[in-house]
Amino acid sequence: MGLPSRKNCGACHFYGGGTDGVKHGDLDSSLFSPNKKLDVHMAVNGPNFSCTACHTNVNHHMAGRYSSDPAPVIHKLAMPKDYGNRISCESCHSSSPHKDSKLNDHTDKVACQTCHIPRYARGGVYTKMWWDWSTAGRFDENGKMIVKRAANGTIAYHTKKGDMRWAKDVKPDYAWYNGKMDYLSLADSFDDSKPVSLNRLEGSYDDPKARIFPFKIYLGKQVYDPARKTLVIPKLFGKKGSGAYWAEYDWNKAVAAGMREAGEPYSGKIGFVETKMFWPITHMVAPKEESLTCDECHSRNGRLAALAGFYLPGRDKSDWLDTLGWIMILLTLAGTIIHAAIRMASRNKQKKEQIK
């Protein structure tokens, strides 16, 4: 018995979803022994932090983000060990960590991770970006399972799981986030004419607790009840005759068995709906030399091009503001010219008086 090591935590959290790097994008086996380029905090040639250096606990309640509780949003200096749920970057680095005051001006609206984690899945391990369950269940002409691999070596299709797409060194998506998420439950109905969000982020520009935060958006297609327009729980594991999908490859039987065991209503009909899920990116912190430059966000087609609801200099155009800016420039130029003319006239006058 003893304090958990990175190996203990990573055995589950690096392999969640079935194999290495599936879910998170910023957690995979490359973090067992990372260098500074991959993660400045966990680097074996640097601080070599264990997971518990930040994810402290009180009565085994681990600091971090929970499905039932909001993530901590106390953006003030206080070391994690001093307060069991203090896990924001500012806990160690404060809200004014930069020598440049202009950079510190960003911390009230921009999460530290946004600039300091320019890409995720950077350790050489691919993360799953798309998972289509609707294509599962295909066998070859001999009745054997089909397993296809993409050119990069990742599994592109598996009889048990359907089509998949993977990527590495991925640029995050960005959204306003105040630490709270709402999750779609079995009781929640939805509009199945468009992709369904399995979790919904809370926060906006006007929310004082919200900041621009990086995310992996995990896309897929999964079975649902089209009559009730709700999610379902398919039974995957089990013997033949149990209705388990990986035993009989019949979605109707699998969903009926799963919902029956869960004690939930089921219409008897199935369909497949596109889904998306937001996964916060907060690990794989790059060295400060590799953090984002100003123009990667403050430009017309920059990283924040799709983030609406606020004015971003360098990205957005405002006719009245542009006009005011040009007026100020012209007034400044005119003032400089007039000032120079007065100085020259004064100097000429002095010279004439000296000659006399």
N, C-alpha and C positions, 0 to 999 in steps of 0.2 A: 504493500500500500504506500501511497505517496502522492505528491502533486502530479497531475497529468502532464505528459509531455506533448510536444507537437505531433508525435507519432500516434499517441492515444486519440487526440482530437481529430487528426487527419484521417484516421482509419474509417471514420464515418463521414465527416464533412467534406473530404476531398472526393469521395466516391458516391455521394448521394445521387440517386437516379439510376443506379445500375452499374456505372463504371466511372473511370477517372474523368473529372472535369465536366460532367454532364450538366449540372444545374447552374452553379453560381457564375462561372466565368472567371472569378478572381480567387477561387479556391480549387487547387488541384495538387497532384503529387509533386509538382515542381517546387512547392513550398516546404517540402520536407527538409531540403538543404539548399536554400536559395542564396544567390550572391546579392551584392548591394544593388546591382542593376535591376534585379527583379523585385526586390523588396528591401527597402533601407532599414526596416525595423527587425525583420526576421533573418537578415543576412548572417550566415555563419561566419563571415569575415567582418562582421560589424557588431551591432548590439546583440544579435542572436536571441531575440525575445522569444519566449514560449507564448502560446496562445493566452495563457493565464496572466501574462504581464498586463494585458489590457482587459481581457474577459475575466475580471475578478468576480468573486461571489460572496454572497451573504446567505448562510444556511443552504448552500448549494443552489441558490438562485443566481444563475450566471448572467453577468452584465452583457447586454447586447440587444438585438431586436427580436421581439416575440410576435407570434401571430395574434396573441391576445392583448398585448400591451404595446403602447407606442415606444419607438426608440427614444433614448434619452436625448433631449435637445437643450441641455444646459451648457451654453457655449462660454464657459468661464474656466479659469485655471483652477484645477484641483486634481491632484494625482489620483489615478484609479484606485490605488490601495487605500486612499483616505475616504473613499465613498464607493460603496459596492456597485452602484449603477452608473458611475461616471465614466463614459467610454468615448466621448467625442474627441476629435483631434485637439480641440482647445483645452481639454483637460490637462494635457501635458505641455502644449505649445502656446497656450493663451490665444486670445482673439486678435493679438497684434504681434505676430511672429516675424514679420518682415522688417528689414532696415528701411525699405522704401515705404513711406507713409501712404502712397497711392495704392500700393498692393494691399495694405491693411484696410483701406477703404472698402475693399471687396468682400471682406469676411462677413458682413451683415446680410449679404444676399447670395453669396457664392460659397458652397461647401468646399472645404479644403481638398476633398477627393476629386473635385471637378478639374482642378488644375494639376494636381499632383499624381493622378492616375490617368495618364493620357490614353492608354489602351489596356485592355484586359486580355486574359489568356496569353500572356507574354512569355511564359516559361517553356514553350515548346509543346505543351499539351493542348489538344483541340477541345473546344467546348461545344456542346450541342446547341444549335440555333433553331432547328426545325425538326419536328417529330410528327409524322403523319400516321396515326393508328388505323386510318381507314383502308390503307393498302396492305395491312397485315393479313396473314392467312394464305398466302400463295405458296404452292409447292411445285417442284419440277415434274417432268413427265414420269419420273420414277417414284413420285410420291415423297420425295425427300425435301427437307427444308432448303430454302434458298438463302444464301448469304452473299451479298455483293459488297465490294469495297470500292471506294473512290480512289482517284489517283494518289491522293495524299495518305492512303492507308486506312482511313476511317471507314466504319461500316455505313454504307449508303442504303442498304436494304437488308432486313432480316425478317424471315417468315413470322417470327414471334412478335415483332414490334413495328413493322412497316418501314416506310421511307424516312431517312434522316439526313440532315445536312449539318456539317460541323465547320468551325472556323477557329483561327487563332490570330493573335495580335489584332484584336477587334477594337474599333473606335466606339466608345459608349454612346448611348442615347441620353438625352438630358430632359429633366422635368423638375417642376417645383415640388418640394417635398418637405413636410414639417415633422416627419418621424412617424406619422400615422398611416396605416393602410387598412382598407376594408377588404374582406375576402368574400368571394362568392360562395354561398353554401348550397346544400342540396335543396333547401327550401326556397331559394331565390330563383324566380323565373327571369328570362332575359329575351332580348330581341335577337333571334337567330338569323336575321338577314344580313348581319355584319359580324366581324370578329368579336368574340366575347372576351372581355378582360376578366381574368380570374382573380385579380386583385386591383384595387383602385387606390391611387395615391391621393393623399390630401395635401393641400398647400397651394398657394398662389403668390403672385407678386405682392399683393396687399396683405398677406399673412406675415406678421413680424417674426414668426417662428420658422417660416419656410425659407429654404435656400435652393439654389440650382444644384441638382445632385445628379451624378452619373448612374446609369442603369444598363443592365443587359435586358433586352426584351426577348423573351423566350417564346417562340411561335410554334404552333402545332395545329393538329386537327384530331379531335377526340370524340368518342361516342357520347350521345346524349339522348334524352327523351324528347322527340319533336312534338308530341302531343301536349305534354306538360311544359315544354320549353325549360327544362331543368337539366342539370348535370346528373350523372348516374355513377354508381360504383360497380364496375364489372368485376366478377370473380376471375382472377388470372390463374392462381395456383390450385392444383387439386387433381384427383384421379378421374379417369373416365367415368362418366355417369354422374359426376358432381356438378356438371355444368361449367367447370373451369375452362376458360378460353384456351389456355395452353395445353389442354387435354383434348378438347373437341373442336376448337376453332369455329365456334358458332356464337356470334355476338349476342343474339337474342337469349340464348341459354345462359351465357356468362353474365349478362346484365340482370336477368331474372333471378339468378342465384345470388348475385352480389347484393341486390336490393332487398331480397328476401332475408338474407342473413343480417343486413343492416337495419331491417325493420322499417324500410322506407317504401313509399308508394311508387309504382311503376305502371305505365300505361300498356306495356307490351309491345311498344313500337320503338325502333331505334333509328338514329340518324347520326351524321357526323358534322360537327361544327368547328370552324376555325377559332382558335383561342390564342390569347397572349398573356404573358405574365411578366411583371417587373421584378427584377432581382437587383438590389442595390450593389454597387461596386464600391468596395471600401478597403480591399486588400491589394497587394502588388503595388505599393507606393514606390514610385520611381525616384531616383536621385533628383535633387532640386534643379540640376542642370538640364534635365529632360522634362521639366514641367512645361505646361502650355505657354506659348508666347501670346502677347496681347492680340495680334492679328488673327489668331486661330478662332477667336470668338468675335472680336470687333471688326468684322468684315461682312460683306453682303452675302456671301455663301459659306460662312464659317460654321463652326460646330453648333451654334445656337440659332441657326437660320430658321428652324421650325418651332422655336419656343416663343409663343405669342403672349400678348397681354402686357407688354411693357416696352419702353423705348430704350434701345441699345445703341449707343454712339458707334458709328462706323458700319453698323448693319442697317439701320433704319433711316429713311429719308423723310424729312419734314420740310415742306416748302417755306413755311413762315420762319422756321428756325434757320434754314439755309439762307434765306433772305436777310434775316437779322445778322447772321454770321458774316455775310458779305458786306453788309453795311458797316459793321464794326471794323472789318479789315480795311475798307475804303476810308473810314474815318481815321483809323490809326495811320494809314499811309498819308492821308492828307495832313494830319497833325505833324507827322514826321517831316514832310516837305516844308510846311509852314515854319516849323521850328528851325529847320536848317536854313531857310531863307532869311529868317530874322537874325540868326547867328552870323550869317555871311554879311548881311547888311550892317550889323553892329560892328563886325570886324573891319569892314571897309571904312566905316565912319571913323573908327579909332585911328586907322592908318592916316586918313586925311588930316585929322586933328594933330597927329604927331608931326606930319610934314609941315603944317603951318607953324 
